[in-house]
Amino acid sequence: MSERVVISFVCPNCGAEVNALEGHTNVQCDYCGSRLLITERLGMPRVFSRPVVKNPRGIIKSIAGKDAKIIDLDLLFIPMIKLRAEIIGWIHGYKKGEVKKDYHYDSSGGSQANLLSSGTYPRGSSSIGTRVVGEKRVKKKVRRILEMRIDPSNFYRFGIERIKLEEKKFEPYDDSLLHQFGNVFDLPLSIKEYLKQGEDTLISNITGEYRGWDKFKWNLRAIKKSAIVYYCPVYFSRLEVDGVPYTYSIDAVSGEVLIKEAVVRKKERRVIKLNPLYAIIGLAGVTISVLPSVIGRGWTLLVGLAVLFLIWELQYGTE
């Protein structure tokens, strides 16, 4: 059976912490005994998806390489908040246009009007007026239903923004069950702060297209806000290849790789080992070509035979 989510808030009478089950509207402060009526929704619905992937190590090694050394591999339930709200209000704005000049040509003997982009008068022409190009005005009411996803873990780079929520089956949040699978990433901020951030972002998405206008005023607010927290299972791994650390994360439901860092392997240096036999042969060749002029051909022949014997001994001699 799913556990109810406990929401904490401060008693307005004594300042003590009060714990209430999500969805309850009548609670009592354990410290001062005050009876409190909760008139607004605390928190938001929470659901989770069960992990399906059985061999995350195999997926990682198939991408990073069999020589990848997996240092740690953890299953984390990362929260993703989906916010839906209706934005209502009005916007007024004005953007100045660019002044263009029209010219009338007389030099050709005829009458021909032409618009030039430059601000100078061409020869044989005279200005017949100006016009404004690109001037914009807006004055309208706004009523839009918008949705957005909030990633509370974006600082930690889990890659959860790539997860497709619509392709997963979710169940009511069960804290004890989630901890049997792995660890749960806690929300760094309060629910109210996330809702405020989401509301500001939705409004900014509407007003953003008017940035740079000469005059712009707006009065927008979010109504009918609803949100839900999806806890998505993600395998998070740190690994090493050739002593260099890398980070990988995998969607534990679909098996899709969310974050992968390109593995750069060290190039093996080609070391040329000098064979003593070949060294002696080269040295013998140089010696034989030089010695005749120094010690005569007779001695050179003896030295050559000695070198050949040494080569034979190195190649075929018994141990």
Summary of the structure (lengths in Angstrom):
residues: 319
radius of gyration: 39.5
end to end distance: 80.3
largest distance: 122.3
contacts: 818
relative contact order: 0.19
helix: 26%
strand: 39%
